[in-house]
């Protein structure tokens, strides 16, 4: 079977992947794959436009991934999207801790190469989903991300990145019930 861009097929492949993904990855890599998988799941269910498969469907699929990962590593792991405000803060703290690691380790090479595709959209989405009045604004998060990226030697063009994030948020905002004013702040 060749590569397909059909959202239905891709969603099925993602569900199957989440049943076994943790078997060949380190714990840290698997956590990051779950962040990537959620971004993909939201996008796919938004493309499908199927009322039965919306945010709850995607979240349940990812939750099963967290449970499989926790069972495999015999550790309790929290889904950062359960409370996106706290999850955002914890993820920023984790990213800051990476600056103290050896940049030549395969994990750090992976982190640096995937930063733009995983962490930037994840933190942008968490910013939009956080409903706290005391939340970080996207500009504050971007400033913190830029500091981390500078320390890690990651370069991204914010203009291109922002354009992608705008399109992504527009696509998923309806299934996630993100108020329109929250997609730009």
C-alpha positions in Angstrom: 0.0 0.0 0.0 1.4 3.4 -1.0 1.4 6.6 1.0 -2.0 8.2 1.3 -3.1 11.6 2.3 -6.7 10.5 3.0 -7.5 11.7 6.5 -9.6 8.6 7.3 -6.7 6.2 6.5 -4.1 8.4 8.2 -6.3 8.5 11.4 -6.5 4.7 11.3 -2.7 4.4 10.9 -2.2 6.9 13.8 -4.5 4.8 16.0 -2.6 1.7 15.2 0.8 3.4 15.7 -0.3 4.6 19.2 -0.8 1.0 20.3 2.8 0.1 19.7 4.9 3.4 19.4 6.3 3.1 22.8 8.0 -0.2 22.2 10.9 1.2 20.1 11.4 4.6 21.7 13.0 5.9 24.8 10.5 7.4 27.3 11.5 10.9 26.4 11.1 10.3 22.7 7.8 8.6 23.2 6.4 11.6 25.1 7.4 13.9 22.3 5.8 11.6 19.8 2.6 11.9 21.7 2.7 15.7 21.4 3.2 15.3 17.6 0.5 12.7 17.4 -2.0 15.0 19.1 -1.3 17.8 16.6 -1.8 15.3 13.8 -5.0 13.8 15.3 -6.6 17.2 15.7 -5.8 18.1 12.2 -7.2 14.8 10.8 -10.4 14.9 12.7 -10.9 18.5 11.7 -10.4 17.5 8.0 -12.9 14.7 8.4 -15.6 17.0 9.8 -17.3 13.9 11.3 -19.3 14.8 14.4 -18.6 11.4 16.0 -14.9 12.0 15.7 -14.0 15.3 17.1 -11.8 16.6 19.9 -13.0 13.9 22.4 -12.1 11.1 19.9 -8.6 12.5 19.3 -8.0 13.1 23.0 -9.2 9.5 23.8 -6.8 8.1 21.2 -3.9 10.1 22.6 -4.9 9.1 26.2 -4.6 5.5 25.2 -1.1 6.3 24.0 -0.2 7.9 27.4 -1.6 4.8 29.2 0.4 2.4 27.0 3.6 4.5 27.6 3.0 4.6 31.3 2.4 0.9 31.5 5.4 0.1 29.4 7.8 2.2 31.5 5.9 1.5 34.8 5.5 5.2 35.5 2.5 7.5 35.8 2.5 10.1 33.1 0.3 13.1 32.8 -1.2 14.4 29.5 -0.2 18.0 29.3 -3.5 18.9 27.6 -5.6 17.9 30.6 -4.7 21.3 31.9 -3.2 23.2 29.0 -2.2 26.2 31.3 -0.1 24.0 33.6 1.0 21.7 30.7 2.3 24.8 28.9 4.3 25.9 31.9 5.7 22.3 32.5 6.7 22.0 28.8 8.5 25.3 28.8 10.3 24.2 32.0 11.3 20.9 30.3 12.5 22.7 27.2 14.7 25.0 29.3 16.3 22.0 31.0 17.5 20.7 27.6 20.0 23.5 27.4 22.1 21.6 30.0 22.4 18.5 27.9 25.1 17.4 25.5 23.9 18.7 22.1 25.6 15.8 20.3 23.3 13.1 21.9 20.9 11.6 19.5 17.9 12.7 21.6 19.1 16.3 21.5 19.7 16.1 17.7 16.1 14.9 17.5 14.8 17.7 19.7 16.6 20.4 17.7 15.4 19.0 14.4 11.8 18.7 15.5 11.5 21.9 17.5 9.6 23.8 14.9 7.3 21.0 14.0 6.4 19.8 17.5 7.1 22.3 20.3 6.2 25.6 18.6 2.7 24.4 17.4 2.1 22.5 20.7 2.8 25.6 22.8 0.8 27.8 20.4 -2.2 25.4 20.7 -1.8 25.2 24.5 -1.8 29.1 24.6 -5.1 29.1 22.7 -6.6 26.4 24.9 -5.6 27.9 28.2 -8.6 29.7 29.7 -6.9 31.3 32.7 -7.0 35.0 33.0 -3.4 34.9 34.2 -2.2 32.9 31.2 0.9 33.5 29.1 0.2 35.4 25.9 1.5 34.0 22.7 4.0 36.8 22.5 5.4 35.9 26.0 5.6 32.2 25.0 7.4 33.1 21.8 9.9 35.1 23.7 10.6 32.2 26.0 10.8 29.8 23.1 13.2 32.1 21.3 15.5 32.1 24.4 15.5 28.3 24.5 16.0 28.0 20.7 18.9 30.4 20.9 20.5 28.3 23.6 19.9 25.1 21.7 21.1 26.5 18.4 17.7 26.1 16.7 16.8 28.6 14.0 13.3 29.2 12.6 11.8 31.9 10.5 9.0 33.2 12.7 7.1 34.7 9.8 6.8 31.3 8.0 6.1 29.6 11.3 3.4 32.1 12.3 1.8 31.6 8.8 1.7 27.9 9.3 0.3 28.2 12.9 -2.4 30.5 11.7 -3.6 28.0 9.1 -3.4 25.2 11.6 -5.3 27.0 14.3 -8.0 28.0 11.8 -8.4 24.4 10.8 -8.7 23.0 14.3 -10.3 25.8 16.2 -13.9 24.6 15.5 -13.3 21.1 16.8 -11.4 22.5 19.8 -14.0 25.2 20.6 -11.2 27.9 20.6 -12.8 31.3 20.6 -11.7 33.3 17.6 -10.0 36.0 19.6 -7.9 33.2 21.2 -6.4 32.1 17.9 -4.6 35.4 17.5 -3.5 36.1 21.1 
